[in-house]
Amino acid sequence: MSFNLKLLVNMRVKLLLVILMGSSLSAFCQPPVTTPVQEEVKGILTEPSLQAPQKNLKEIFGDNNKSIIAGEDKNKQTTTPVVIRDTLIEDNVKSNSYKSDDTYGTNIFKNAAMMNIAELSTPPLDYPIGVGDHIIVALWGGGEYQEDYVVAKDGSIFPASLGKITVQGLTFESARSLIYSRFKSVVPATTNVQITLGQPRTINVNVGGEVNNPGPVTVSAFSNAFNVIGLAGGVTQYGNLREIQVKRNGKVIETLDVYKYLTSGDIGGRIYLQNNDFVLVRFVDKKVLATGQFKRPMYYQLKKDEGIKALISFAGGFTPDAYSSDVKVVRTDDEKQVIYDVNATAILKQNKADYLLKDGDVVKVNLINPGIINKVEVTGEVSYPGLYEIKKNDRLFDVINRAGGITRNTYLPRAYIFRKGADSTNLKADKIEISLRDIENGSGVDNVLLEPNDMIQLFSNAEFGEQQFVEISGEVRKPGKLKRYGGMTLQDLIYLSGGLKSSAEFGRLEISSIVDMDSAQKGLKPTQTVIKSYSVLQNLELDSVASKVLLKPYDQVFVRKNPTFQLQQNVTIEGLVKYPGNYPRLSKDEKLSSYIQRAGGVLDNADLTGAVLIRNKKDPYRVNQAAPSVDAAGNPVSNSADKPVSIDLEKALQEKNTKYDIVLQERDIIYIPEVNPFVTIQGRVQSPVKITFDKEYNRLMYYIDKAGGFGVKPWRKRIYVTYANGKSRRTRNFFFMHFYPKVKEGSTITVPEKQEGKDFGNVIVQSITASIPIIIGAIIIRNL
């Protein structure tokens, strides 16, 4: 039985060697000297079975430590990492000056769970191997095999057939080199060997002092003191970030400075934590507030010997607009607040002695006052007015040339320099008068030396003169004012105005001019106005003399109208006529009846009493006039601002050439409405109503009765009737009798409200009533 097993093993080893090594075995000139272990490995690798290599390699290099370690390795347990989330609620109450959220450096402990460092893909090379670490060895090329070795309590791994390999205390780099050499010595040369670190061991680290959750913390051996503090909830508001101690066996083995790590990336001596190490966070030495023009204003922790220099460095320095030569330090001394002025500029740039700060100090840096101190302002007629830098020994012409120089419109005889005039706080600026005539030469007495905040004022020629115009009116197509150009003639003005109209008087054109205008500007003598007339030819062209007349400033040209020329003048007849529309005036004396006759007469249902005249005189040159619109009551509404005029068309047609037959003017509108068969009763009646007109009844009281009679407080003597043409008639009164006007079609009866107080008629009635008893008494006495 043993012989058959040995024969089978030899056959399997030979086959495996043939498969994995191929023709490379035949290349050996001389077989190498091998150890018994190597012989066994070689025999197994030649095994003919395809499934045997993995199985037999596992038997050869299997982890013997697993067979002697009692219980399951807790490092192999796969658990979902617990994410510790920041549950702090941001508190923006400014009075809580020592809130740790506002202290520089505390936020590095707030990253959720500080990242699970056990999941690092590549461990640090200086990581010390310890009990419980997992070391993974992978073989490929000569055979495929991978095994996870756990470092046992004796500090070694135990691959089968290789014996124990002691790795505890070695760095990962050294351990990897040792394991590699041991495996490489027993596998074929073409086999690749890779050693990596798997699940690292876990350790218990105690965290104490000013942390939110002091006590033991289970972490990966990869972790450092910062990770441990983060898992302990971070530091409290009084925790010292500048001196975090790591203790081992009662001795301080490392002191960490969070600010050193944040500013330089130096985390310390790179000491890895071990089981039962102690991380201690002490009370802060001093904590100061940096506010104002710091790049990172917030609270900072300082060591006992640190002052303004360290604070400025940690806060990123000052902003560009900080007033650093007068830094304010507010301090509480003997239960009183005091303030100190510190010249930080001298400390930083002149190497003056540092200013030490105390716990609770508030360091404030103010803004510098706005205002440019090396500027000159150039205003007025230069190419580019604005602010310019003043350099040493700068003169007036230097700055003007820097501003683009003068323009062709610059007024050269005079300019001004207002000394310190560009400073808004300077209430009294001195004035210097200069001339710019020598600016081309770049020298002269006017090229004065400038000072900071000077303001240079240049003028334009246009500022000392006004725009010159000429004006034309009358029979031209575009009357109005035109800008006068040099050498402008009368004919130029006619062309620029669109030419003369056909209605222009060819015999007359007048020009009103101001003489001695230039002399008047210099105050020599008053101006005079003269008028000259020029001829216009029958073809509406200027004659040779008139066309060459030069116009002076402010000339007024009048083109008179030809009195014999007249355009058509239209009158509009609208409403109920046979042929409504526009009718030209046949003569200036044509009357109303003539236009109605030319319009074909009125229709049967036309209301002659409601005809109105609309006259518009606002636009004497208006040719077209729109017909009036009609409101809901059928009354005409003018499109212009003019109101309708009442006329008596019925009498005008019956009594021609009388006062009723009026003469119509251009743009008049005659509107003849349709008969309105209704009568409207409104005002102080029982029921205001609109009823049909009854031709048999034209009495007012008939229609008052139809409205239910009078209402409350009717003023009977003031009742009036408005007819369709807009005319109104009032009630006539004689003592106690009222004579009401007649009612016609389309009339409106209005009963006004009686006003408070007594009228004259009531006074008479009351007087007579009061006198009757007196008269009766006198008669009785006489008869006695």
Steps between C-alpha positions, in 0.01 A plus 500: 500500500779742584682409183199582285454835675863595449480403134186707453660807662808474279286478187295806597808707574657416165185595309465831684861595428446427130189720489637796697862506390474365145814494300685714754589188697696363207708815489681416825849373422541373854224433757521743792576383848167472683390461858252235609222761508589609148493138386152461645377818337653392169326165522164656572535754215543209254163350599299406188157595645368845393323558832782376717736804485272734699419230747858386552646855509254571774626192685861612452465873585188486718495707820584266784419774752134459418500147637634605836311827548186434697183670387428710197729790409296810570703693240329296229153608604349723234297771664345808349696802624295732715502854361517753779318806369541849633182571694611840626264779413678814389458770762544851368449674833786745514495521874627141527856605430659169598295268281741239367335508157656840448853398603759439232596132478202340673333407173761237413338272759154536347545300181254213519676214679833656393504248211545132565878477474482121517382507140818660364603320181872553564626490860780732607843340452605591854194335657616262777367148464329368811292214633170469312612659171407318182775446242385384157744301279405448135681268250447497125694420188628161615170427670203695635466516873408758770494470878411739784741451792416632846785608727474275804560593862862394468544766230537267202318360205518130434485393131497122474827349372683833559493516875432800719596845378528753784372843387380675819674831552621517141382776274270395219782567253744273688244227561401499135865457395552212743186311399574552133848348530369197690232422243722576204754248623261206459300584185616485140680810372210595272252515787393850603466573871303794640467586868234748614345592831137400540277583793715684757474419866276696729618667816341665800612857565394704801397861435483746788494866584298760313321278248128464464491123557800395710576131549640200309468500119551195279680602182718359226872485566540732201329780697678795658410727790287730280285207388453387858393848616257522209339170600478631856278785380768764456633749751288714728498878491786502749706225337862585417576438133859612532626230740331160461696237695540131410602291803628141510575322823457826690749698289432769239635359176366769265346849512282606205418855383190532283607845375839363393321229304259750336767752405789272396352151465728368775306251713788434739742210548275248322463280804238231453261438784513174687258315717419683826669825391356816656411818303460802729353842405580763762337837569578778255773743606354808335236566242467830316254637247631642171240728347488767235733503202661159550485260207349238731336674797408254777622371837857370527687308769848620584780360706629687803788663313302592183365844416400723211740336252361152550140625489559681169668192356222264602230744373662512155621857540315827447274595212647758259286781646587433866626780723778285646701779660231545764366162610258521790536247784207492741594328826338435836731598785385496863136466397527804273522523126791696358623561146855504367637628169754269335705588192490165318673651196810575709492153655480324163717722280738670741568197722373675809439290811192281483194602700388211721128437524298376793210262531174670401661781297305639206726618219328729252641642178309790343466602137719776371315821426396523133674758286779497246792714611700515175238617254429801284157557350468639147158629394367684202616508140770231482490173309469279809392687814530317831743413779872464431804406703723786600868420479795681643558842337185468283391828344171617350580423137631152592167397651294660220699307239455183707124564480515494120581868452274787416237478225430739214215646707710574810487860615867600522496850651411378846487189720506444875690292752313456827764416756381195700166531320480125430483435875133494599591577862677821406248781538736778393688441177739761363461607135781541249423665165703374205505524120541207260640697206853365561396136541644406160841626610477306824642785706418842634395659822158333480650151514481496879612223732207287616422363842293197604123549492523794260204541264561636150202666330507560124224667300345456157455780250131414488462591867561866421253521215154377413375303204395730215169438326292646221124466482258480208122504512209544265446328168781246509465124533709465818483820706702531820848566640811378324860504611694774326810393312777722381422659162132401514296690239131564471473243222672239723237560767216462244639166386551377858138594575363285217445785254215745462136397489278574205313746719809721551478862391749535216529869547618518860739330747622672817810452716519635853864551608688627804768754409808584708464168681876451541540850631222444748678194640798724578274760651562774244140586402152347506375278221235593247252295301456571129273338244589459135272375223607287206321388186387150411453414134172365367654152476561520877876533455709776655641759271875538458527763771285325760666162455842641595391678816716379794308423814613635833457334839142507627354615168128441462364439151130550427347356182165672449191331362349594168165662590339380176598138556253289688453126531164330514305558818270216597196473723385159624130405503433184701197320626156464338551676168472335162869542406717543812865594459735794434379799300734775381405857568374669182550841658594642833135605553336163429241422766366195679191448284715491185714214634191302606352547154825384336497195728160398354290625791419333828337158531152439636615370836751782555469697823545860388470628855797284603744621231829638633804684363854397595760766430873438537736795471804359675682381188459751215697277260300186569345367179323181606249499783358175629125477556380516860423184685167440674452408864251246640224764510546583132664836570799606288845497658775712349843349436658832593498694822217729366144435615196487267320828426119504495335616179139526386511304176124488470469879487811528286332289232166677537638854522799514269741791514389585851698496821427129533659428163860545615814519285718190536880511523773266388513168694152554647302183563122487486353195666130415458389216728210261468174583678522389863147380596572498872471750783727465801378601847771530765570665833259529795216281369364180646641279221749648249406346169525531120164481322373538144402850389128545435431765236157576653660589832777755516427618855774441754273386784368217281846347496563579867190294580637215287805502727279461810483868584747711692731345754658641816590871493428581134587852396204566274588851402841383374382213275655524153477308172802422279418442132676275251715783357638580847294807574317520833189689615423587858172526693351849519336599826244764599431507873359155572455403138757297295508504122689192391670473159356278226634151450621374161645181361839418645454740792641449850298626797709580807344560842774637730509459878376791705780659701477563874387852597211726417456665168332833445156346418494305823586815696198680347264211573615481861473876542142506370406202717644669809320830428149351464437461877617854557261641237205300639574623853512862385160465325341354813632777720370767258150350497493507878 
